[in-house]
Structure formats: structure tokens, C-alpha cells
Amino acid sequence: MSAIAANLATVRQRIADAARRAGRRAQDVTLVAVSKTQPGAAVRDAIAAGQRDFGENRVQEALAKMDAVGPGPVWHLIGHLQTNKARLVPGRFALVQSLDSDKLAVALDSRARELAVALPVLLQLNWSGEATKAGLRDWDAVAALLERLAGCAALRPVGLMTIPDPAATEAATRAHFAQVRGLLERIRREIAPGPDFRELSMGMSHDFEWAIEEGATLVRIGTAIFGSRP
Ligand SMILES: *Cc1c(COP(=O)(O)O)cnc(C)c1O
């Protein structure tokens, strides 16, 4: 068994254990293997071990890897996207996890409509207001973007994505995840963007078990699967 296959088996077991502790089903949590900076061969190893969903943070790197790997995997864009690269995304990525502005929404929608494809999106949050991080910082920003998305026929808002401060304690990280889950529920209640708005992308290699216990439906895991990045 390759190291990647062994790591994947361990991560899947940890996901199942965390789900069970929270009274949830393991199949309600989707593992997104974050393959950024990793070669196509690493992705192929993971596919051979049964992995389907992959996350990339740079569009051009991702497109090259998609071409190298071929059909089969499902690709998620998890990194900040510049509006001038939006045209490259619809039709290639199954989910954009990092939608954070009106301008980007309009650009993605325009290209998706040209191609006649639907593009599911997550709203990326920056609830702690970290200066270096992209994302929506408050309720008004979330409400305004969802209102704009109502006019973007090809985009389907399906939930929220968050990256907590990596230096935060376990208690603070869990509190953050719980707050984001509460925000999802408030959005469903007060804005009602539709029944598909139920995904919570939260949890990385060092905190995914806490995230699952707090309600994550997508976890984005890189180093625990592929080892440290080259
Ligand atoms: C790199 C990255 C991850 C994966 O991080 P690991 O600590 O390697 O698991 C998850 N989410 C985002 C947005 C990332 O950029």
C-alpha cells in the first residue's frame, strides 16, 4: 500500500470516529483531499485508493493537473480567486468554495451562463476579520452577497466555508465552528436561499475532528494525506 493510501485509510477512520462521537453518519462528511502543490502522480495514488474529491487553491495549477490526471475526480476550488481568472472556472470545477465578492459572482455567473452549466458555490467567511485573509466579515456582507446571487441564474449557493485562525486554541476553534454553524442556520431561516444551502466546509489536517463534531459536511485535508507540501 502506498503512503498516501495508508494516510487516506487513517483519515477516513478518524472522520468516521468523529462523526460517530457526534451522532452523525460518516457518509454525511465529504473528504476533500487538498492536492495543491502535489504532483499529478500523488492525485492518481489517491484515486487508486478510492478518493474522489480534490481541492486546489490556484486555478492554473489545478487546470494543468486536471489535464494530467484525466477524467474521474471531482475538483473543488478552495483558494482566493481573482475576477480576471473567473472565466477559467465554470465547467472545470464542481464547487467553488471561496466566493467572497459581488464582482466575482457576476464574472463566474456570466461564464457559467455562456457554457450553460450550473456552478455551486460556498460563501467564504472571514469572521475573525484577519487582515491577510479573504472572506466575508459580517452578516450584512453575507446578506448582500446572497441577494446578489439570487440574480445569478447559473450560480447555486450551497453553504459556507471558513478557515479559523490556525493559532487559536481548541476551545476557540470549536467555538468558531459552532458560530459558523449557527450562521448557516440563521441564513436558512431568515434569507432562505433554498434547501440546498446546507454545506459547511470547515476543518483541515489539524482540526478536522473538531469541525466534524461541530457539524462540518466537507473537510479539506492536505498534509495528513499527502505529507508536507513540496
Ligand atoms: C491548504 C489548505 C487546506 C489544507 O491544509 P492542511 O493543513 O494541509 O490540511 C485546507 N483549506 C484551504 C483553504 C487550504 O488552502
The ligand as a MOL file (V3000), in Angstrom:
LIG
                    3D

  0  0  0     0  0            999 V3000
M  V30 BEGIN CTAB
M  V30 COUNTS 15 15 0 0 0
M  V30 BEGIN ATOM
M  V30 1 C -4.0300 24.2170 2.1030 0
M  V30 2 C -5.4470 24.3300 2.5030 0
M  V30 3 C -6.0800 23.3070 3.2350 0
M  V30 4 C -5.3830 22.0340 3.6870 0
M  V30 5 O -4.4990 22.3070 4.7310 0
M  V30 6 P -3.7520 21.1160 5.5240 0
M  V30 7 O -3.3490 21.7630 6.7930 0
M  V30 8 O -2.6050 20.7070 4.6710 0
M  V30 9 O -4.7250 20.0240 5.7320 0
M  V30 10 C -7.4240 23.4640 3.5430 0
M  V30 11 N -8.1100 24.5590 3.1760 0
M  V30 12 C -7.5410 25.5620 2.4780 0
M  V30 13 C -8.3730 26.7330 2.1080 0
M  V30 14 C -6.1980 25.4860 2.1280 0
M  V30 15 O -5.6420 26.4930 1.4390 0
M  V30 END ATOM
M  V30 BEGIN BOND
M  V30 1 1 1 2
M  V30 2 1 2 3
M  V30 3 2 2 14
M  V30 4 1 3 4
M  V30 5 2 3 10
M  V30 6 1 4 5
M  V30 7 1 5 6
M  V30 8 2 6 7
M  V30 9 1 6 8
M  V30 10 1 6 9
M  V30 11 1 10 11
M  V30 12 2 11 12
M  V30 13 1 12 13
M  V30 14 1 12 14
M  V30 15 1 14 15
M  V30 END BOND
M  V30 END CTAB
M  END
